[in-house]
Each structure stands twice: as C-alpha cells, then as structure tokens.
Amino acid sequence: MNLLIASSHDIDGGAARAAYRLHQGLRSIGLSSQMLVQSKTSGDSSVIAPKTQIAQGIAKARLTFDALPLKRYQNRQDTTFSVQWLPDRFASQIKQLNPDVINLHWVNDAFVQIESIAKLNRPIVWSLHDMWAFTGGCHYTDQCDRYTKSCGNCPQLQSQKAQDLSRSIWQRKVKAWKSANLTIVALSQWLADCARSSSLFGDLRIEVIPNGIDVTRYRPVNPTFAREVLGLPQDKHLALFGATAGTSDPRKGFHLLQPALQSLAQSGWGDKLELVVFGADRPQNPPEFGMKVHYMGSFRDDLSLSLLYSAADVFILPSMQENLANTIMEAMACGTPCVAFEIGGMPDLIEHQKSGYLAQPYWIDDLATGIAWTIENRDRQHHLSFRSREKVEQEFTYARQAHRYRSLFEEVRHERR
C-alpha cells in the first residue's frame, strides 16, 4: 500500500511535527509513505516540497492572497481564520504520485483549496489537529456552536450577518465534500465529540487515534545535568511554559498564567519558584510575575526539548481550548508532571492528581493550587513523574499510533474496492 501524507509543513509547528512523526512511525513499521508539504524544513528525501526559490516564494505569497477576503472584516478578532480559496496544484500532484490512500493533516496556510479535496478520487483519512475542517473558517470556536448548524453571524469575524464569510466557507465545504470519500480521525475524544456534533461531519466515520511520540528521544534526563547545560539554577523550583506565540495568543492562556504565578509569589513562593519560558524571546517590556523569569527562545530539536522538559519540576499549559497538546505529551514522556485546565484533550493525557493536575476551567486560584500541589512535596512529585512517563509509554508511543493508522488505512482501501 502506498500512502501519501499531506501537511502544510513538515516539522515547523505542532501539527506539522505530529504529522511528520506519524510519517516516520509508519515507515518504521514497513509502510510505504511519502509526505507532500508546502514548506519543508527537514532534510528528509521522502518529504516532497517546492524546490526552486520561485516556487517557494509563491508558496509564501499565497498565504497573503488567501487572507484577502478577511479585509472586509476590519474589527475581526485576532485569531487564525483560514479561507482556502486559492486554486492549487494539489489534485494534479496527487494524480502523479498515485497513492492508494491519502492522509490529510493541517492543510491550511493556503496549501489546499477546499474544492480540491473532492477531486482526489482516493480514500481520504483526515487527521484533525483543530476544528477548522468542520467550521466556517475558524480553527477553534471559543464556545461558539454555530458549526453545528451552518455558521454565519460569526463572532470571530465580529459579523452581524447570517450570510457572511463563515457561512460562505461552510457552504463551499458542504458542496465540495458531499461525495468525497472521507474518514475522520480525531486526536482526542473531545475533538471527536465536536466533529460528531457538526453539520459537516456528523454522518461520517470518526475514529479517535491520539498522536504518538518517540519515547527513545523524549525521555527523562538527569535534572541536575539538564539545568547545568541550559544554565538554569539548581536550587530553585522551575515551572516551564511554552507554546509558539504562547505569550501573545489569548487561546494559550498566558493571561491566566500571569495572575496565577503572581498569587503564588505573594503566598511565599516568590523566592523558591522561577518561571522558564520557551517559544518566545524576552520582550522589551516583560510582564511582572513576582518571580524571576528565564526566557529561553525557540527550541526545535528533540534533544534540546528533552533537556528543557527534564530541567523543569512542572510544565504548565493554561490553554483555553486545546486538542491533544504535543507539549504536554513531550513533557510527560520526559517525566515532567503537567498542570492544565480540564478542557479539550487534556483529560486524555493528564490523570488528575495521578500524573499531574487538572484545574477547573479558567479558575486562576485552582491553577495556582495545582502548580503548588505538584511541586511542594518531593515524594509526590516523584510519583507524578513516574506515572507521567508510564502513561506515555502505555498509550502514546510511535508504534501504537502507527499500527492503529495502518489498520485504518487498510480498511478504507479495502472498502474502496
């Protein structure tokens, strides 16, 4: 069986990194797999991307042009909203590669036009990394349930019209995908439930297959050694926070983390606890936390990330909406207990007070309580660390994910015959 995985990028970004990891995992169990991307960062020869500088420049320019319809909504929220209207070469590329099954991942950034998906004439397994595939353009709905009907009056567009851009995108999807051979994979039970309640995917087959991780790369490192390498203090508790644009994206909850840490500082943790931030450089006017903050910048390779997670006593991800967070999985694989709100796919990963702490959604005081509870007792922290690693080894390995996907690919290919 020849498989083609399609993703906007290969290793740049959480969803892209997850797709690339699946690609590697499938190849490791003997499945013939290629990966088609719009932007390539790795040196992997099995990843296909534009080669010339002109083609690469066009790919980058497409994102600007794809966003032009959003110009009509001057007051829209500062969230990711994908229109996907530009024509592309996706269907012709698929035809040349001639795969038996196509596995779509995050195909935004003007990579694949909505209408192109219906032209593929192959069984399609779509792995959902967020909600875009069944909404009118947003990637996370922020409590809006209009995707269960037909969108319109979009709060993220600040639109008061039923026939707005979100309704137009929803209608394009309905028309284009009504005859497509789609099977949906949700990475978390929460996203599966959302897809089942949607007007676009409610009648489709929906499976839950979480991401996997290479537990030989992401594993516990001696924290003393990790802190020495990274230049972090040995005599302090360290709380780690990280996300791409995590300090500026409201969905990532940085605005909730700050008062939680300020509360901890005021209750006596200010001299004992320090914050480590990765994915962002030190801003010109850094926010005040009541404790010392180490801004580490971007970390991309697995070894550096493993060192960073291992150096921390606790990893915090206070997201307001989240699917199956790669950072949580990576931290747990390194034996670092995690604290998050009990939303989205977080309960699929974190077992409350067994491998970490699930705070009541958006309660700052409970988030602060969870951080303190996780690190205040060394024996407890040891047990949390052990169970975190054990949980990943039992449920979120490369091999487990790859075998489940291979079985699904075989099923959908057989059904086509």
C-alpha positions as CSV (number, residue, x, y, z in Angstrom):
1,M,0.0,0.0,0.0
2,N,1.3,3.4,-1.0
3,L,0.4,6.2,1.4
4,L,0.6,9.9,1.0
5,I,0.5,12.2,4.0
6,A,-0.3,15.9,3.2
7,S,0.5,18.7,5.6
8,S,1.3,22.4,5.1
9,H,4.7,21.9,6.7
10,D,6.8,19.0,7.9
11,I,8.4,19.9,11.2
12,D,7.6,23.6,11.6
13,G,4.7,23.9,14.2
14,G,3.0,21.4,16.5
15,A,0.5,19.9,14.0
16,A,3.2,19.6,11.3
17,R,5.6,18.0,13.7
18,A,2.9,15.5,14.7
19,A,2.2,14.6,11.0
20,Y,5.9,14.2,10.3
21,R,6.3,11.9,13.4
22,L,3.5,9.7,12.1
23,H,5.2,9.6,8.7
24,Q,8.4,8.4,10.4
25,G,6.5,5.9,12.5
26,L,4.7,4.4,9.5
27,R,7.9,4.0,7.6
28,S,9.5,2.3,10.7
29,I,6.9,-0.5,10.5
30,G,7.4,-1.0,6.8
31,L,4.6,1.1,5.2
32,S,5.5,2.9,2.1
33,S,4.8,6.5,2.9
34,Q,5.6,9.9,1.3
35,M,4.8,13.3,2.6
36,L,3.7,16.2,0.5
37,V,4.2,19.7,2.0
38,Q,4.1,23.3,1.0
39,S,7.1,24.3,3.1
40,K,9.9,21.9,4.0
41,T,12.4,22.3,6.9
42,S,13.8,18.8,7.3
43,G,16.3,17.1,5.0
44,D,14.1,14.0,4.6
45,S,14.1,12.9,1.0
46,S,10.7,11.3,1.4
47,V,9.2,14.7,2.0
48,I,8.1,16.4,-1.2
49,A,8.1,20.2,-1.4
50,P,8.6,23.1,-3.9
51,K,12.3,23.0,-4.9
52,T,13.0,26.3,-6.7
53,Q,13.2,29.7,-5.0
54,I,10.5,31.0,-7.2
55,A,8.1,28.1,-6.2
56,Q,9.0,28.6,-2.6
57,G,8.3,32.3,-2.9
58,I,4.9,31.7,-4.5
59,A,4.0,29.3,-1.7
60,K,4.7,32.0,0.9
61,A,2.9,34.7,-1.1
62,R,-0.2,32.5,-1.3
63,L,-0.9,33.0,2.4
64,T,-1.2,36.8,1.9
65,F,-3.5,36.4,-1.0
66,D,-5.6,33.8,0.7
67,A,-6.3,36.2,3.6
68,L,-7.7,39.0,1.3
69,P,-11.4,38.2,1.9
70,L,-10.8,38.9,5.6
71,K,-10.0,42.5,4.8
72,R,-13.8,43.1,4.7
73,Y,-13.9,42.4,8.5
74,Q,-11.8,45.2,9.9
75,N,-12.9,44.5,13.5
76,R,-12.4,40.8,13.5
77,Q,-10.7,39.0,16.4
78,D,-7.0,38.3,16.2
79,T,-7.4,34.6,15.7
80,T,-6.4,32.2,13.0
81,F,-9.1,32.1,10.3
82,S,-8.4,30.2,7.0
83,V,-10.4,30.9,3.8
84,Q,-8.6,28.4,1.5
85,W,-9.9,29.8,-1.8
86,L,-6.8,30.0,-4.0
87,P,-6.6,27.4,-6.8
88,D,-3.7,24.9,-6.3
89,R,-1.9,22.0,-8.0
90,F,-2.8,19.6,-5.2
91,A,-5.0,17.2,-7.2
92,S,-2.6,17.0,-10.1
93,Q,0.3,16.3,-7.8
94,I,-1.8,13.5,-6.1
95,K,-2.5,12.0,-9.5
96,Q,1.2,11.9,-10.4
97,L,2.1,10.3,-7.1
98,N,-0.8,7.8,-7.4
99,P,-1.2,6.8,-3.7
100,D,-3.7,4.2,-2.5
101,V,-4.7,6.3,0.5
102,I,-4.3,10.0,1.3
103,N,-3.9,11.1,4.9
104,L,-4.6,14.8,5.3
105,H,-3.3,16.7,8.3
106,W,-3.1,20.5,8.8
107,V,-3.5,21.7,5.2
108,N,-4.1,25.4,5.8
109,D,-1.8,28.3,5.1
110,A,-3.3,28.4,1.5
111,F,-1.9,24.9,0.8
112,V,-5.1,23.1,-0.3
113,Q,-8.2,24.7,-1.7
114,I,-11.4,23.4,-0.2
115,E,-12.7,22.3,-3.6
116,S,-9.5,20.3,-4.4
117,I,-10.2,17.7,-1.7
118,A,-13.3,16.5,-3.7
119,K,-11.1,16.0,-6.8
120,L,-8.7,13.5,-5.3
121,N,-10.6,10.3,-6.2
122,R,-8.9,8.3,-3.4
123,P,-9.9,7.2,0.1
124,I,-9.1,10.1,2.4
125,V,-8.3,9.8,6.1
126,W,-8.3,13.3,7.6
127,S,-6.5,13.7,10.9
128,L,-7.9,16.7,12.7
129,H,-5.5,18.8,14.7
130,D,-8.1,21.5,15.3
131,M,-11.7,22.4,14.4
132,W,-11.2,24.1,11.0
133,A,-12.4,21.2,8.9
134,F,-15.9,21.4,10.2
135,T,-16.3,25.1,10.8
136,G,-16.8,28.2,8.6
137,G,-13.1,29.1,8.8
138,C,-12.0,29.4,12.5
139,H,-9.6,26.8,14.0
140,Y,-11.1,27.0,17.5
141,T,-14.6,28.2,18.1
142,D,-14.2,29.7,21.6
143,Q,-17.5,28.3,22.8
144,C,-19.4,29.2,19.6
145,D,-21.7,26.4,18.5
146,R,-22.7,27.7,15.1
147,Y,-20.7,25.0,13.4
148,T,-23.4,22.5,14.5
149,K,-25.7,24.2,12.0
150,S,-24.4,26.4,9.2
151,C,-22.2,29.1,10.7
152,G,-22.9,32.7,9.9
153,N,-23.1,35.7,12.3
154,C,-19.5,34.7,13.1
155,P,-18.3,36.2,16.4
156,Q,-14.6,35.9,15.4
157,L,-15.4,38.0,12.3
158,Q,-17.5,40.3,14.5
159,S,-20.2,39.8,11.9
160,Q,-23.9,40.5,12.4
161,K,-24.9,39.0,9.1
162,A,-26.1,35.4,8.6
163,Q,-24.6,35.4,5.0
164,D,-21.1,36.3,6.0
165,L,-17.7,34.8,5.1
166,S,-18.1,32.0,7.6
167,R,-21.4,30.9,6.0
168,S,-19.9,31.1,2.5
169,I,-16.9,28.9,3.6
170,W,-19.3,26.4,5.3
171,Q,-21.4,26.3,2.1
172,R,-18.3,25.6,0.0
173,K,-17.4,22.7,2.2
174,V,-20.9,21.2,2.1
175,K,-21.0,21.4,-1.7
176,A,-17.4,20.2,-2.3
177,W,-17.3,17.4,0.2
178,K,-20.7,15.8,-0.1
179,S,-19.3,13.0,-2.3
180,A,-15.8,12.8,-1.0
181,N,-14.6,9.5,0.4
182,L,-13.8,10.9,3.9
183,T,-12.9,9.1,7.1
184,I,-12.2,11.3,10.1
185,V,-9.5,10.8,12.8
186,A,-9.7,12.9,15.9
187,L,-6.7,13.1,18.1
188,S,-8.8,13.4,21.2
189,Q,-12.2,12.3,22.5
190,W,-13.2,16.0,22.8
191,L,-12.5,16.7,19.2
192,A,-14.3,13.6,18.1
193,D,-17.4,14.7,20.0
194,C,-17.2,18.1,18.4
195,A,-16.9,16.6,14.9
196,R,-19.9,14.3,15.6
197,S,-22.0,17.3,16.6
198,S,-21.0,19.3,13.5
199,S,-23.3,19.6,10.5
200,L,-20.4,18.7,8.1
201,F,-19.0,15.5,9.6
202,G,-21.9,14.2,11.8
203,D,-22.7,11.4,9.4
204,L,-19.1,10.3,8.7
205,R,-17.0,7.6,10.3
206,I,-15.0,9.2,13.1
207,E,-12.2,7.4,14.9
208,V,-10.0,8.5,17.9
209,I,-6.3,7.9,17.4
210,P,-4.0,10.1,19.5
211,N,-0.6,11.2,18.4
212,G,2.4,9.1,19.2
213,I,5.9,10.2,20.3
214,D,9.4,8.7,20.1
215,V,9.9,7.6,23.7
216,T,13.6,6.9,23.0
217,R,14.2,10.6,22.1
218,Y,11.8,12.1,24.7
219,R,12.8,10.6,27.9
220,P,13.9,11.7,31.4
221,V,17.3,13.3,31.7
222,N,19.1,13.9,35.0
223,P,17.7,17.3,36.0
224,T,21.0,18.4,37.6
225,F,22.7,17.8,34.3
226,A,19.9,19.4,32.2
227,R,20.0,22.5,34.3
228,E,23.7,22.8,34.1
229,V,23.6,22.5,30.3
230,L,20.9,25.1,30.0
231,G,22.3,27.5,32.6
232,L,19.3,27.2,34.9
233,P,19.6,27.3,38.7
234,Q,20.0,24.1,40.7
235,D,18.5,25.4,44.0
236,K,15.0,26.6,42.7
237,H,11.8,25.0,41.7
238,L,11.3,25.6,38.0
239,A,7.9,25.9,36.3
240,L,8.0,25.7,32.5
241,F,5.6,27.3,30.0
242,G,6.0,27.1,26.2
243,A,4.0,27.5,23.0
244,T,4.5,29.0,19.6
245,A,3.5,32.7,20.1
246,G,2.3,31.5,23.5
247,T,2.7,34.9,25.1
248,S,0.6,36.7,22.5
249,D,-2.1,34.1,21.6
250,P,-5.1,34.5,24.0
251,R,-6.1,30.9,23.5
252,K,-2.9,29.7,25.1
253,G,-3.9,31.3,28.4
254,F,-0.7,33.3,29.1
255,H,-3.1,36.0,30.6
256,L,-4.3,33.4,33.1
257,L,-0.8,32.1,33.9
258,Q,0.5,35.5,35.0
259,P,-2.0,36.2,37.8
260,A,-1.7,32.5,39.0
261,L,2.0,32.9,39.4
262,Q,1.6,36.3,41.0
263,S,-0.7,34.7,43.5
264,L,1.9,32.0,44.2
265,A,4.6,34.7,44.6
266,Q,2.5,36.5,47.2
267,S,1.8,33.3,49.1
268,G,5.5,32.6,49.7
269,W,6.7,31.0,46.5
270,G,8.4,34.1,45.1
271,D,11.9,33.2,46.3
272,K,11.5,29.5,45.8
273,L,9.9,29.3,42.3
274,E,11.2,30.6,39.0
275,L,9.5,30.6,35.6
276,V,11.1,29.2,32.4
277,V,9.5,30.3,29.1
278,F,10.4,28.8,25.7
279,G,9.0,29.6,22.3
280,A,9.4,33.3,22.9
281,D,12.3,35.7,23.4
282,R,12.4,38.2,26.3
283,P,10.1,41.1,25.3
284,Q,11.1,44.7,25.6
285,N,8.7,45.2,28.4
286,P,8.4,41.8,30.1
287,P,5.3,41.2,32.3
288,E,5.7,41.0,36.0
289,F,5.3,37.7,37.7
290,G,6.6,38.3,41.2
291,M,9.5,35.9,40.5
292,K,12.5,35.6,38.2
293,V,11.8,34.6,34.6
294,H,14.2,32.8,32.2
295,Y,13.3,33.4,28.5
296,M,14.9,30.6,26.5
297,G,13.8,31.4,22.9
298,S,12.9,28.7,20.4
299,F,13.8,25.1,20.8
300,R,13.3,22.8,17.7
301,D,15.3,19.7,18.1
302,D,14.2,16.8,20.3
303,L,17.4,16.6,22.4
304,S,17.2,20.3,23.4
305,L,13.5,20.0,24.2
306,S,14.1,16.8,26.3
307,L,16.7,18.7,28.3
308,L,14.4,21.6,28.8
309,Y,11.4,19.5,30.0
310,S,13.7,17.4,32.3
311,A,15.1,20.5,33.9
312,A,11.6,21.6,35.0
313,D,9.7,20.5,38.1
314,V,6.3,21.2,36.4
315,F,5.1,22.1,32.9
316,I,2.1,24.4,32.7
317,L,-0.2,24.8,29.7
318,P,-3.1,27.1,30.7
319,S,-4.8,26.9,27.2
320,M,-8.5,27.9,27.0
321,Q,-9.1,25.5,24.1
322,E,-6.7,22.7,23.1
323,N,-6.8,19.4,21.2
324,L,-4.1,17.0,22.1
325,A,-1.1,19.2,23.1
326,N,2.2,17.9,21.8
327,T,4.0,19.9,24.5
328,I,2.1,18.0,27.3
329,M,2.9,14.7,25.7
330,E,6.6,15.6,25.3
331,A,6.8,16.8,28.9
332,M,5.2,13.7,30.3
333,A,7.5,11.5,28.3
334,C,10.4,13.3,30.0
335,G,8.8,12.5,33.4
336,T,7.7,16.1,34.0
337,P,4.3,16.4,35.7
338,C,1.9,18.8,33.9
339,V,-0.8,21.3,35.1
340,A,-3.6,22.4,32.7
341,F,-7.2,23.2,32.7
342,E,-9.7,20.4,32.4
343,I,-10.6,21.2,28.8
344,G,-10.3,19.7,25.3
345,G,-8.0,16.8,25.1
346,M,-6.2,17.5,28.4
347,P,-8.1,14.7,30.3
348,D,-6.9,12.2,27.6
349,L,-3.3,12.9,28.7
350,I,-3.3,14.1,32.3
351,E,-4.8,11.9,35.1
352,H,-5.8,14.3,37.8
353,Q,-3.6,14.0,40.8
354,K,-2.0,10.8,39.4
355,S,0.2,12.2,36.7
356,G,-0.5,15.9,37.0
357,Y,-3.2,18.3,37.9
358,L,-6.4,19.4,36.0
359,A,-7.6,22.7,37.2
360,Q,-11.2,23.8,37.0
361,P,-11.5,25.7,33.7
362,Y,-10.2,29.2,33.9
363,W,-10.1,29.3,37.7
364,I,-6.8,31.2,38.4
365,D,-6.8,30.2,42.0
366,D,-7.1,26.5,41.1
367,L,-4.4,26.8,38.5
368,A,-2.1,28.2,41.2
369,T,-3.2,25.5,43.6
370,G,-2.3,22.8,41.1
371,I,1.2,24.2,40.5
372,A,1.9,24.3,44.2
373,W,0.4,20.9,44.8
374,T,2.6,19.4,42.1
375,I,5.9,20.7,43.3
376,E,5.6,21.1,47.1
377,N,6.2,17.5,48.1
378,R,9.2,15.7,46.6
379,D,7.8,12.2,47.1
380,R,4.6,13.2,45.4
381,Q,6.5,14.8,42.6
382,H,8.4,11.6,42.1
383,H,5.2,9.5,41.9
384,L,3.7,12.0,39.4
385,S,6.9,11.9,37.3
386,F,6.9,8.1,37.2
387,R,3.2,7.9,36.2
388,S,3.6,10.6,33.6
389,R,6.3,8.6,31.8
390,E,4.4,5.4,32.3
391,K,1.2,6.8,30.8
392,V,3.0,7.9,27.6
393,E,4.8,4.5,27.3
394,Q,1.5,2.7,27.6
395,E,-0.7,4.8,25.3
396,F,1.2,7.3,23.2
397,T,4.1,5.6,21.5
398,Y,5.1,5.8,17.8
399,A,4.5,2.1,17.4
400,R,1.0,2.1,18.9
401,Q,-0.1,5.1,16.8
402,A,1.5,3.7,13.6
403,H,-0.2,0.3,13.9
404,R,-3.6,1.8,14.5
405,Y,-3.3,4.0,11.5
406,R,-2.1,1.2,9.3
407,S,-5.1,-0.9,10.2
408,L,-7.4,2.0,9.4
409,F,-5.7,2.7,6.1
410,E,-6.0,-1.0,5.1
411,E,-9.7,-0.9,6.0
412,V,-10.5,2.2,3.9
413,R,-8.5,0.9,1.0
414,H,-10.4,-2.4,1.1
415,E,-13.7,-0.6,1.3
416,R,-13.0,1.3,-1.9
417,R,-12.6,-2.0,-3.8
